[in-house]
């Protein structure tokens, strides 16, 4: 038995942390702090689990998490 007594948030509760969340059916959405967790079209009211943090648009992706192609180095000739 787990000692963790926290519960996943439910539909219509307020989002506390910006991130990517998945419902019981596996549908993922990006939500921002202050948003309300949506209800699922099929399940109705559902629980939501945080899957990861969303990247801020102003943040630089140094680890290339979004599979951005690397910059190519071009040889300019022998010097």
C-alpha positions in Angstrom: 0.0 0.0 0.0 1.3 3.4 -1.0 1.8 6.1 1.7 1.1 8.8 -0.8 -2.3 10.2 0.1 -2.6 12.8 -2.7 -5.2 12.4 -5.3 -5.0 13.3 -9.0 -7.1 16.4 -9.9 -10.6 16.0 -11.3 -12.4 17.7 -14.1 -13.5 21.3 -13.3 -10.7 21.8 -10.7 -8.2 24.6 -11.1 -4.8 23.8 -12.6 -2.0 24.6 -10.2 1.1 24.0 -12.5 1.6 24.6 -16.2 2.1 21.3 -17.9 0.9 18.4 -20.1 -1.8 16.3 -18.5 -3.5 13.1 -19.5 -7.0 11.9 -18.6 -8.1 8.3 -17.8 -8.5 7.6 -21.5 -5.0 8.8 -22.3 -6.0 12.0 -24.1 -3.2 14.6 -23.5 -3.8 18.4 -23.2 -1.5 21.3 -22.4 -2.9 23.4 -19.5 -1.7 26.6 -17.8 -2.0 27.6 -14.2 -5.5 29.0 -13.5 -7.2 26.9 -16.3 -9.9 24.4 -15.4 -9.4 20.7 -16.1 -11.8 19.8 -18.9 -14.3 17.0 -18.8 -13.8 14.2 -21.3 -16.4 13.9 -24.1 -16.9 10.2 -23.6 -16.0 9.6 -19.9 -17.5 12.9 -18.6 -15.8 13.9 -15.3 -12.4 12.3 -15.1 -9.1 12.4 -13.2 -6.0 14.0 -14.7 -2.4 13.0 -14.3 0.6 15.3 -15.0 2.8 13.8 -17.7 5.4 16.6 -18.0 6.1 20.3 -17.9 5.3 22.4 -20.9 8.0 24.5 -22.4 7.7 28.2 -22.1 7.7 29.8 -25.6 10.5 32.2 -24.5 12.6 29.3 -23.1 15.5 28.0 -25.1 15.5 24.2 -25.7 19.1 23.4 -24.9 18.5 19.6 -24.7 16.7 19.6 -28.0 13.7 17.9 -26.4 11.5 18.8 -29.3 13.6 17.0 -31.9 14.8 20.1 -33.6 17.4 19.4 -36.3 20.9 20.3 -35.3 22.7 23.1 -37.1 25.0 22.0 -39.8 28.6 23.1 -40.0 29.7 24.3 -43.5 33.3 24.1 -44.5 34.4 27.3 -46.3 37.6 25.9 -47.8 41.2 25.2 -46.9 43.0 28.0 -45.2 
